[in-house]
Amino acid sequence: MGMAGDWFLDPINYIDPAEITYAVKGFDRINETSFRIGEYEALKKASIDPYVAVRDIYLQYRDKKIKE
């Protein structure tokens, strides 16, 4: 339900035409991802197998969300 409220409160959703809205949101997603590249590189250096490390992080995150 909160996501519906967030959609109405986000001013980007009211830009016309809709293609510009999608472009702005896509740019924002790419920009957010670019800030996290260093975190992934540090994870790769710190672990023997990056796949196993990411899998374990995901499973811990999922268990936490289930318990909440």
C-alpha positions in Angstrom: 0.0 0.0 0.0 2.9 2.3 0.7 4.2 2.1 -2.8 0.9 3.4 -4.1 1.2 6.5 -1.9 4.8 6.9 -2.9 3.8 6.9 -6.5 1.3 9.7 -6.0 3.7 11.8 -3.9 6.6 11.5 -6.4 6.5 14.6 -8.6 8.4 12.8 -11.4 5.3 10.8 -12.1 3.4 13.9 -13.2 5.8 14.8 -16.1 4.3 14.6 -19.5 5.0 12.8 -21.8 5.4 9.5 -20.0 8.6 8.7 -21.9 10.4 11.5 -20.1 9.2 10.1 -16.8 10.7 6.7 -17.7 14.0 8.3 -18.8 14.3 10.2 -15.6 13.6 7.1 -13.5 16.0 5.1 -15.5 18.8 7.7 -15.1 18.1 7.8 -11.4 18.4 4.0 -11.1 21.7 4.0 -13.1 23.0 6.8 -10.9 22.2 5.0 -7.7 23.9 1.8 -9.0 27.0 3.8 -9.9 27.5 4.7 -6.2 27.5 1.1 -5.2 30.2 -0.2 -7.6 32.9 0.4 -5.0 31.0 -1.8 -2.5 30.9 -4.7 -5.0 34.6 -4.3 -5.9 35.5 -4.4 -2.1 33.3 -7.5 -1.7 35.2 -9.2 -4.6 38.6 -8.4 -3.1 37.5 -9.6 0.4 36.1 -12.9 -0.7 37.4 -16.0 -2.3 34.3 -16.7 -4.3 32.1 -13.5 -4.9 29.1 -15.6 -5.9 29.0 -17.4 -2.6 29.5 -14.1 -0.7 26.6 -12.4 -2.6 24.4 -15.5 -2.1 25.1 -15.5 1.6 24.3 -11.8 1.9 21.1 -12.3 0.1 20.1 -15.2 2.3 20.8 -13.3 5.4 18.8 -10.3 4.1 15.9 -12.6 3.2 15.9 -14.3 6.7 15.9 -10.9 8.3 12.9 -9.8 6.2 11.0 -13.1 7.0 11.5 -12.6 10.7 10.2 -9.0 10.6 
